[in-house]
Amino acid sequence: MANESPHGVGQKGRFYLTKNIWVPQQPLENFNLKMSDMILRNMPKLPLAGEEAMQVFPVLGELKKSHDKIMADLQYLLSHHEEIPTLHEVHPRDLYVPGRAWRTFLLKLMGHEVKENTAAVPDTMAAINRIPGVHTALFSILHGRAEIEPHRGSAAGVVRFHYPLIVPKEPEKCWIEIGGHHFFWEVGKPLVFDDTREHWVKNQTDETRVVLIIDFDARMPFPVSLYTGLRYNLIRRSAEVMKVIERAAIGVPPRSKTADAELPKAA
């Protein structure tokens, strides 16, 4: 791709608020990351994993309650695996993995539901909708031997939740490091962290890892909440976000009972 840097990360350019009005992306992200360092002091202690994560964020138990239904949605989705785009196909500046080794199926972005996609996974979306303050939700599908290079997200004041659905048989060989903390995924055991902390992922197996990612409001105190609220409402209405949603909407056919009967059983 023409907009790739030598290190495999899409180059930062213009962030389009409207079709013709833009701001330079890199200075905007740099400012936001500085704000995130301040916001971190008001965040819950993160990262958290397993039962400790559930104790601090009990509402996320809605996913555990719906685990079998979400898995049924996922198995159906994986039957359309080749249609699922990579992250950089949806958002060209975010190229952290070369090729097609990291695919993302977007369900919600900055509060906008991707209806063409959610029809394929109705039970998953029903569970997500029972969680207040969700900004973004997606299935993250990482192939074997893939590595997501170290990076920082720019969504200050947002908590990220990983709900593992498929992990390699040797889970300790597929891991994530977040601000120096080392974790590996286990099915049904959640991980909660601040996406603006530097993190990187490595799958050292030949198997695929799938997690459901949810970003939700961290409920910052005033006046921090004023900044995070303004940022959220500005970006969610931007032409850039609308374009990402357009690219992400691949329109997998709605899941039906007939489709469920034809699916292979999960291992």
N, C-alpha and C positions, 0 to 999 in steps of 0.2 A: 504494500500500500504506500502511496506517495506521502502520507502524513506520518509515517513511522520514524522514530528516532533510532540512532545506532543501537540503543539499549533495549529496543523493543516496546517502548512506551510511546503511545500516540503523542504527537507534539501538541502543546497548548497553543491555542490561537484565540479566536474571537468567540465570546459567549453571546449568542443572539437573544436579546430580550424580546424583540419583534423581528419581523422579516428584514428590516433595514436598520434597526437600532441595536448596537452591540457594545460590549465592554471587553477589555483585554482579560482573558481567562486567568493567566498565571498570577498577576497581582491580586486579583479577586480571591483566588484560592489561598495565596500566601496570607492575606489578611484574615481569611476565615480560619486558617490553621492557628494563627496567633490568638484569635478569639477562642478557639477550642482549648488552647492551653489554659486560658483563664476559666473557661467553663468547667474544665475537668475538676476544679476544686469544689464544684457544686454537684458533681455527679455521684451516684452510688459507687462504692468501691468495685472497680472492674479491672480485669476480667473475672468472671465467676463461671463455674461449671457445675453440672450435675444438680444434686439436691440443693446446694447452696444457692445456685442461680434461681431455682424454683421458689425458694423461701423469700428471696428479695423481690421476685417478679411472679407471684402466684398466678396471675391472669394468663400467663403463657401455658399453664396446664391445660388450656383449651385444646392445644395441639396433641398432647398426650392422650386426652380423652378420645380424640378422633384419629388416633394413629393408624388403625387398620383401614379406615376409609381413605386417609391420605395416601397410604401405600397403594390402594387400589387405583386411585387417581394417577399416581406416579407410574405404575406398571402400564397403564393405558398410554400415558404420555411417552414413555420410552419406546412404545411400539411405533411412534412417529419420530424416533430419535434423529434421523437424518435431516428432518425439517427444522430442528431446533437451532437457532442461530448462536454464534459465539458472541461474547460481550463486545468485541471490537466491530462486529458487523452491525450491532445495534447502536453502539456509541464509539465511533472510530478513534476518539482520543484515548480511550481506555483499552490499550493493548498491552496486557501484562503477560500473556501467554501466546507464543507464536502458533500459527496454524489453527486447527479446530479442536484443540484438546480441552478447551474450557467453554462449555455451552451454558447459556442462561435462558430460562423460559420465564419471561416477565409477566407477573400477574397484576401488579400495582406499582405505580411510580409517582411519587410526590402527591399522593392522594387520588390520582386518576386510575380507575380500574381499566385494565386492558381487556375489554369484554370479549374480543375475538379469541383470547387465550383462556380466560377463566371458564368459559363454557366447557372446556375439555376436562377441568378439574373442579367440579362444583362442590364436592365435600371439603376439599382443601380451602376453597374460598369462603365457605360457610364458617369454618373454624377460624380463619383469619379475621373475618368480620365480627367475631365475638371478642376480639382484642381491641381495646380503645387506643386511639392515637396512632394507628399504623400509617406510615408514610409510603413504604415501599415493600414489596414482597416478590420473591422469585425462587424458582428451583435453580440451584447451582450444580452443574454436572461436570465433574473433573475426571478426565480419563487417566488411566495408568501412566506412570512415568512423567507426568506433567508437573510443572512448577509454576506457581504464581509469584513473580518476583516481589521483593519488599516494596511496599507502597503505603501511602496514607490516604484515606478517604477525606472528603472535604465537608461532610455533613456535620458541622459542629452542633452539639446539643442533642444528638440523636443516638439512641442505643441500638446496637445490632444484635440480633438473636439468630443463632444457628440451631436448627433442629435436625439432627442426623437421621437419614432414612436408609441409606445404603452405604456400608463401609467395607473396606477390604477384610479378608479373613485374618490378616495380621494388622489390626488397626493402628498399632504403635508405629507402623511404617508409613502412615499417611497422617501428616501432622500440620499444625498451624502454630506459629510463634507470634505473640502479640506483646509488644513492648518488653521483650525479654522473657515472657512467660510461655512455656511450652505445653501444648495440649494435643491430644489426638481424639478423634471422634469415635463415639460408641453409639449404636442405634438407640434412639429415644432419650439420650442423655444430653440436655441442652448446654449451650455455651453462649454467654452474654458478654459483649465487650463494646468498647468505644472504637468505632471505625477510624477515627482520626489518629489513633495510635499506630505507629508503623507495624505492619504485620505481613507475614509471608507464609506461603503454603507449599508443601512438597508431598507428592504422592510417589513413594518409592516402591510401589507394587505394580503389577500388571492389571489391577482391577479398578473399576470405576467407583468413585465416591460421589454420593448425592446428598446435599443438605438443602433444607428449606430455609431461606434467609428472609428475615423480617426486620425492618427498621421502624422504630416507633419513638414517639415523643418522650423525652426524659423528664419533662415537667420541671423546667428550670425556674428558680425564683426571679421575681422582678428585681432589677431591670434586664437581667440576662434573657428572660422570656420574651421581652420586647424585641431584642435583636434576633433571636432564633425564629420568632413568629414572622417578623418582617422578611427575613431571608427566605423562609419557607414559602410564603405567599408570593414573593417576587419570582422565585425560580419556578414554582409549579405552574405559573402562567406564561412562562417564557416560550418563545418559538423553538428553542433548543429541546426542551422537554417534550413538546408536542411532536417534534421530529423523531425523537427516540422512541416514543410510543408507536408512531407510525411504522418504524422499522421493525419493532419488536412483535407487532401483531401478525402472527403467521397463520392464524385461523385453523388450528387443529380441530377436526370435527368434534362436536359435543360427544361426551362419553355416554354410551347407552348400555343397557343390560346385556344386549347381544354382544357388544364389544367386550364386556367383562368376561363373558363365557368363553371367548376365544383367546383370552390372554394366558400366557404361560404363568404358572404359579411361581411366586417369589421363592428364592432359595432360603 
